[in-house]
């Protein structure tokens, strides 16, 4: 088979995998957004009004709650950092495979490696979010849910549906 045809078939197959992944991903958007905030807290992101200090202020966290959140962050940071680095390396490997004359089977296998790492990251984020949730009072949980709803409403459509 012509190399161009093989490349086209590999690309369309991979696009099908990504589309399928997007459909599955859209089923867990709300969960992922909550996990994203927990991960944001863990990374110490300061993305405007959603940085962790501002979030702590909006939730009216006590000094004790801030300390507990920091301890949870310290617990999960090394694992999340390792997974993010692995994910980056595996994505680069997939890009290289797509540029080269790699078999469709190997490309699918590499995509599965990436999907598995993504699942591990989501599971770890979920566990940290559950621990952080236990630190909050019921009122703070309600306020947090309200802030996340605002955040989703202000998000560009394509990011909202990731």
C-alpha positions as CSV (number, residue, x, y, z in Angstrom):
1,X,0.0,0.0,0.0
2,X,1.2,3.5,-0.8
3,X,2.8,5.3,2.1
4,X,0.4,8.3,1.8
5,X,-2.6,5.9,2.0
6,X,-1.1,4.2,5.1
7,X,-0.5,7.5,6.7
8,X,-4.0,8.7,5.9
9,X,-5.5,5.5,7.4
10,X,-3.4,5.8,10.5
11,X,-4.5,9.4,11.0
12,X,-8.2,8.7,10.5
13,X,-7.9,5.7,12.9
14,X,-6.3,7.9,15.5
15,X,-8.8,10.6,14.9
16,X,-11.5,8.0,15.6
17,X,-9.9,7.0,18.8
18,X,-9.6,10.7,19.9
19,X,-13.3,11.3,19.0
20,X,-14.3,8.3,21.0
21,X,-12.2,9.5,23.9
22,X,-13.8,12.9,23.7
23,X,-17.3,11.4,23.9
24,X,-16.3,9.4,26.9
25,X,-14.6,12.4,28.4
26,X,-17.7,14.6,28.0
27,X,-19.5,12.1,30.3
28,X,-17.2,13.1,33.2
29,X,-16.9,16.8,32.6
30,X,-18.3,17.9,35.9
31,X,-16.1,15.5,37.8
32,X,-13.1,16.5,35.8
33,X,-13.7,20.2,36.5
34,X,-13.9,19.5,40.2
35,X,-10.7,17.5,40.0
36,X,-9.1,20.2,37.9
37,X,-9.6,22.7,40.8
38,X,-8.1,20.2,43.3
39,X,-5.1,19.8,40.9
40,X,-4.9,23.6,40.5
41,X,-4.7,23.9,44.3
42,X,-2.1,21.2,44.3
43,X,0.1,22.9,41.6
44,X,-0.3,26.3,43.3
45,X,-1.6,27.7,40.0
46,X,-2.4,31.4,40.1
47,X,-4.8,31.7,37.2
48,X,-6.4,35.0,38.0
49,X,-9.4,34.8,40.3
50,X,-9.0,31.0,40.7
51,X,-5.7,31.0,42.3
52,X,-5.5,29.0,45.5
53,X,-5.1,32.0,47.9
54,X,-8.1,33.8,46.3
55,X,-10.1,30.5,46.4
56,X,-9.2,30.1,50.1
57,X,-10.4,33.6,50.7
58,X,-13.6,33.1,48.8
59,X,-14.3,29.9,50.8
60,X,-13.3,31.7,54.0
61,X,-10.8,28.9,55.0
62,X,-9.4,29.0,58.4
63,X,-5.7,28.8,59.1
64,X,-6.2,25.2,60.1
65,X,-8.0,24.4,56.9
66,X,-5.3,26.1,54.8
67,X,-2.7,24.0,56.6
68,X,-4.6,20.8,56.0
69,X,-5.0,21.7,52.3
70,X,-1.3,22.3,52.1
71,X,-0.6,18.9,53.7
72,X,-2.9,17.2,51.1
73,X,-1.1,19.1,48.4
74,X,2.3,18.0,49.6
75,X,1.1,14.4,49.8
76,X,-0.1,14.3,46.1
77,X,2.3,16.7,44.4
78,X,5.2,14.2,43.8
79,X,2.9,11.6,42.2
80,X,1.1,14.2,40.1
81,X,4.3,15.7,38.9
82,X,5.7,12.3,37.9
83,X,2.5,11.4,36.0
84,X,2.5,14.8,34.2
85,X,6.1,14.2,33.1
86,X,5.3,10.7,32.0
87,X,2.3,11.9,30.1
88,X,4.4,14.5,28.3
89,X,7.0,12.0,27.3
90,X,4.4,9.5,26.1
91,X,2.6,12.1,24.0
92,X,5.9,13.1,22.4
93,X,6.5,9.4,21.7
94,X,3.1,9.2,20.0
95,X,3.8,12.3,17.9
96,X,7.1,10.8,16.8
97,X,5.3,7.5,15.9
98,X,2.7,9.4,13.9
99,X,5.5,11.2,11.9
100,X,7.4,7.9,11.3
101,X,6.2,4.8,9.5
102,X,4.9,3.1,12.6
103,X,2.2,0.4,12.5
104,X,-1.4,1.3,13.3
105,X,-1.3,-1.4,16.0
106,X,1.7,0.3,17.7
107,X,0.1,3.7,17.5
108,X,-3.1,2.4,19.0
109,X,-1.0,0.7,21.8
110,X,0.8,4.0,22.5
111,X,-2.6,5.9,22.6
112,X,-3.7,3.4,25.2
113,X,-0.6,4.0,27.3
114,X,-1.5,7.7,27.2
115,X,-5.2,7.0,28.1
116,X,-4.1,4.8,31.0
117,X,-1.8,7.6,32.3
118,X,-4.7,10.0,32.0
119,X,-6.9,7.7,34.0
120,X,-4.3,7.4,36.7
121,X,-4.0,11.2,36.9
122,X,-7.8,11.6,37.1
123,X,-8.0,8.9,39.8
124,X,-5.2,10.6,41.8
125,X,-6.9,14.0,41.4
126,X,-10.2,12.5,42.5
127,X,-8.6,11.1,45.7
128,X,-7.0,14.4,46.5
129,X,-10.3,16.2,45.8
130,X,-12.1,13.8,48.2
131,X,-9.5,14.5,50.9
132,X,-9.8,18.3,50.3
133,X,-13.6,18.0,50.4
134,X,-13.4,16.5,53.9
135,X,-11.6,19.7,55.1
136,X,-14.5,21.9,54.0
137,X,-17.7,22.6,55.9
138,X,-21.0,22.0,54.2
139,X,-21.4,25.8,53.6
140,X,-17.9,25.9,52.0
141,X,-18.7,23.0,49.8
142,X,-21.8,24.8,48.6
143,X,-19.8,27.9,47.9
144,X,-17.2,25.9,46.1
145,X,-19.8,24.3,43.9
146,X,-21.2,27.8,43.1
147,X,-17.7,29.0,42.2
148,X,-17.1,26.1,40.0
149,X,-20.4,26.6,38.2
150,X,-19.4,30.3,37.6
151,X,-16.0,29.1,36.3
152,X,-17.6,26.7,33.9
153,X,-20.0,29.3,32.6
154,X,-17.0,31.7,31.9
155,X,-15.0,29.0,30.2
156,X,-14.7,28.9,26.4
157,X,-17.0,26.2,25.0
158,X,-14.3,23.9,23.8
159,X,-12.5,23.8,27.2
160,X,-15.9,23.4,29.0
161,X,-16.6,20.2,27.0
162,X,-13.2,18.6,27.3
